């Protein structure tokens, strides 16, 4: 059970792109920290600990759930962000690449 007050399994949504991507959930993407209000397990991750990304749902029909999983150097997996928008996921990946450097991406056909 998640602790009281924790929003579990919330789905991210792009609200505005006027002044850079703005979402309904809080994200921190900086050269020293990557954090998402809806990540599981919860926590802040150092960019250098992220080995690669797994993206699921990109090949699925429109409005399917897309999930970005961070695979850490020690092989732990963090479900970082989920959305129904391929545009939102693409923007998030671009933000990560621009801020912490490009990581290998594995695109899976089915959700893990």
Secondary structure, DSSP 8 states (H G I E B T S, - for coil): ---TT---S--B-EEE-TTS-EESS-EEE-SS-EEETT-BS-SEE-GGGEEEEEEESTTS-TT--EEEEEEETTS-EEEEEEES-HHHHHHHHHHHHHHH---EEEEESS--
